[in-house]
Amino acid sequence: MPSTPIEAFTSTYVVLPADNVDTDQIIPARFLKTTERTGLGAAAFHDWRYRPDGSPNAAFPLNHPGAAGARVLVAGRNFGCGSSREHAVWALLGAGYRAVVSAEFADIFRGNALGNGLLPVQVPPRIVERLASERHERATVTIDLDAQTLVLPDGECVPFPIAPFAKHCLLHGIDELDFLLEVAGEVSEYESAHPRRISTVETAT
């Protein structure tokens, strides 16, 4: 499903100082009844953001006044571990995030993020620690996917890795199916120029 292309952007950020944040904490299982990508933002980190009576938990970082409008989430190691659920990515996108910065991502979460328009920015642990310790309400980071860099509040430029195909899709706001549809003509041309070597027609026995 197409998403908004990720261009270079500057944003404030929110720090979630926890390792091993699993997908059930990002989006509790009771919210998985929908197959729609939209409408899950309010449920992101629901059991941490809200008290049992439904009132906001003022101690949770995403509820701090300075968190409003942030498009970058900074988290601890092994972010997105646990069960495979695209809803976790949909919830983060619905909450307004376009990128998550961490020292380590769970592989399945990383794949779901890249396939749905959320950028996983993996950097050394020392960078996450600096962002956490130096954060204030007006601190911003700049993420440039094309250059594959994260610019810290003090101006230091930190590179991050991403697979070339995933980068292409995120820059253009497309997924794997969109890409295949875009090159369908080239695929047909190739197949026409390279006849099948093995017949696929069943023969009577």
Number of C-alpha atoms within 10 A of each C-alpha: 12 16 16 14 14 21 14 15 12 16 17 21 29 30 21 15 14 12 16 17 21 19 24 22 18 22 26 17 14 9 15 14 8 11 8 10 17 13 13 21 21 13 20 26 22 19 17 17 19 17 12 9 6 10 9 16 17 13 11 13 16 23 16 13 10 16 17 15 14 19 21 26 22 21 26 21 20 19 26 28 22 16 13 17 17 20 27 31 29 25 23 26 23 18 22 16 22 23 21 22 26 23 21 22 23 18 14 15 24 19 16 19 23 20 22 22 27 23 23 24 25 20 18 13 13 10 17 20 17 12 21 18 10 11 15 14 14 10 16 21 21 18 27 17 22 13 10 16 19 24 16 18 18 10 11 10 15 14 17 18 13 16 8 9 13 17 18 17 22 25 18 16 19 21 20 14 10 14 14 12 11 12 11 12 11 12 13 11 11 11 11 10 9 9 9 9 6 6 8 7 6 6 6 4 3
